Amino acid sequence: MKIALLQTKLFWEDPAKNCEHLIALLAQSAPCDLLIMPELWASGFTMNPDIHQACTDVSDFLGQLAAERDLFLLSGIPEYNRQTQKQENRLVLFNRKGEKVGFYSKRKLFTYAGEHKSYGHGDQQVIWQIEDFKIAPLICYELRFPELCRQVAPKADLMVFSANWPQSRQSHWDRLLPARAIENQAFVVGVNRLGLDANGLYYSGHSVVYSPQGELLLNCESKEGIFSVEIDASVVHETRKKFPFLDDMTN
């Protein structure tokens, strides 16, 4: 499967500009099977409690884009949960037909930045089947909680971390992602943004893909664009069969 990572600057609380910029970047990119985008791509990591209202048309736009380009698309969008009456920080999945087929709501909210005051938290992990891969979506701060990956490790072939991870803690991002790949014998993708946000935080990207052995397969460094790499689910199965330490998790 060919996966592509969107690494880009974000326009603060401006979904229309972010959509326009995405179209421009896609025009310069090669076809892929799955496009993965940063956390809260539509708005930036804003604590505006009503930002979901500005993003109501984003899902229709992304669905149309997925259908036109015949790809799966995973994007960070703030969405409203009618049951809890709170907006949530979500990763939303669209299939090749442009249908919204699933979402994951961030469970571990970044209290250090007050995220818990503006967003409700999710309460369950999901695993999606995309092509030959079983994919577990996770969001930014959740990278710091290895137990979240452990919960899905036996079932997931690919763990995706969509983030707004600032440069001030870049060294943690660079170390934790390969650790998650090695300890769970899974492909790990980290997708981060670029540029300066309205709070003065700078983001330097470093979007990456790691193999189940912790090998670096793709490094976007601090470049803007859409970057792709081919991955094969059989590598996960072969790695786990050769050295089956995950079998001892319950012992």
N, C-alpha and C positions, 0 to 999 in steps of 0.2 A: 504494500500500500504506500502510495506517495502522500506524505503529510507536508503541509506548508504552514509556516509560522509567520504571522503578521507582527512585525516590530515597527512601531511608528510613534510619532508624537501624537498627542490627543488634544483636541480643542475643548477647553473647559466648559462643561455644561452646554455644549452646542452639538447635538446629535446630527443636525443637517450638515454641518461642516465635516464632521467625522465620516459621515456617509459619502460625501463628495470626495474626500481625500482617499477613502478606501477604493472607490472606483478608479481613481487615477493610479493608485499603486497596482491594482489588479490588471490594468491595461498593460503594465510592464512585466507581468509575471507569467510563468508557464502553468499549464493545467495541473491540477492535483486532485486527489481523492478526498482529502479532508483539510480544511483551512481552520486553523486555531488562532483565536484572537485574544488580546489582553483582557484582564479584569476590568469591568465597567468601561469597556471600550467606547460605548456610546456617549458617556458623560464625563469620564475621568473619575478619580476616587474622591468624589464630593460628599460632604456630609449634609447636603441639602435634603431635608426630609420629604420633599415633594418632587425630587428630580425625576421620578418615574413618570410624572405627568408630561414632561417634555419628551419622553422617549416612547410614547404610545405607538408611533408609526414605524419605529425601528424594526420590529419583528416582520412586518409586511415587506419592508425594503430588503431585509436579509433573506427572507424566504424567496422572494423573486430573484435575488442574486444567486442563491444556491441552485435554483431551477435553471436559470439561464446558463450557468457555467457547469452544470451537471456535477455538483460536488456536495459533500457533507460540510456543514459549517457550524462551528462552535464559537459562540461569542458571549462576552460579558455585557449584561444588560440589567439595569435596575427595573424590577417589575413589582407590581402590587399584588399582595396576597389578600383576597377578599375575606377569607376565613379569619385571619388574624388581624386584618385591617392595618397591615404594616407593609411597607415596601421591603423587598429582599434583594440582596446582591446575588445575582444568578448567572450561571452559565447555561445558555439556551442552545439546544441542538436542532438543526434543520437538516432534512434529508435531501436527496438529489431531486426530488419532486418539489422542493420548496416548502414542505410541510414541517411545522413545528412538532417534533416527535418526543421531546423531553426537555427537562430542565433540572438543574442542581442548584439548590440554595445553600450558600455558605453557612457552615455550622459554627465555626470558630471565628467570631467577630473580633476585630482589632480594637479592643477596648482602650488601648494606649492613645488611639486617635479619636475615640468617642464613637466608633462605628455602631456600637450597640444602642446608641441613643437615636440613631437615624434609620437603622435597618433592623428588621426582625431576623431571627436566625432560623436556618433549616433544621430538620430533625432526622434526616436519613441520608445515607449514602446511596448512590445509584451506580449501576454498571450498564453501559450501552454496548450492544453488538453493532460494530461498524465494519463491514467487510469481514475479514478473518479475525479481527481484533475484538477483545472485550475491554472496554475503556472505562476507567474510573476517573471522573472529573473532580478536581479539588481547586481551591481558590487561595492564592497568595499566602496569607498568614498561616494557613493550615499546613504549610510545608514544615512548620516548626513542631508539629505533633505527629511523630512517627507512628503512633498507634492507629491513626486514621488509615494509613497505608496498610498496616498489618491486618486490619479488619477485612480488606479486600484482596490481599496479596495472593491467596490461593486461586482466586477467580479472575483477577485482572491481568491482562497482558501488557497494558499500556496505562500509565498514570499521567494525567495532564494537570499541570499547575499553571493556571492563568493568573497573572499578577500585575500589581502596580508596586514594584519593589524598589525602594529608593537607593540611590548610589551610596548613601551613608552606611547601608548594611549590605552592600553588594558582596562582600567576602563571604557572608553567611549563605547567600543564595548560591554562590559558586561552589560551596562545599556541601550543602545539604542535598542538592539535587542528585549528584552522583551517589551519595550515601543511600538515598531512597532507592535508586536503581539497583545497587549492589545488595542491599539487605532484603529486597523483595524480588530479586531476579526478574525484573520487568523493565520494559522500555519506560523511560521517564522523559517527559517534555516539560520545559519551563518556558512560558511565553511572557515577556515583560515589555513595558512601554519605554518610550524615549522622551526626553525633553523636560521642560520646567512646568510645574503645575501652579495653580493660583495660590497655593499655600507656600510657595517658595521651595518646594522639594524638587530635586533633580533626579531624573531616572536615566540610567546609562544602558539599558537593554540587557545584553548578555543572554538573550533567548537561546536555548540549547535543546539538543536531543542526546540522551544517553542510552547506551545498550544495556541489556540485563547484566553485563559484566562490568558496567560502569565506564565503558569506553565512550569518549566524546565523538559523536557522529556528525553533529552540526553545531556550529557556533556563529551566531549572527553578530557577535561583538557589539559595537555601538552604531551599526549601520541601519539606515531606514530602508524598509522594503519588505518583500514577501520571499522567504527563503524555504527551500524544500529539500527533502531527503526521502529515500525509499527505505522502508522497514518491513521485516518479514516476521509474522507471528510464530513461525516454526522455530525461530531462534530462541524464543522464550521457552518453548516446550523442550527443546534440546538442552538448554542450559539447566533447567530444573531436573531433567532426567539424569544428566551427567553428575550433578552435585545436588541431591534432593534434600537440602537442609530445611526447607520449608515444611517437610513432613514432620519434623520434630517440634513444631510450634505448639502442638497440643500435648506433648510428652512431659 
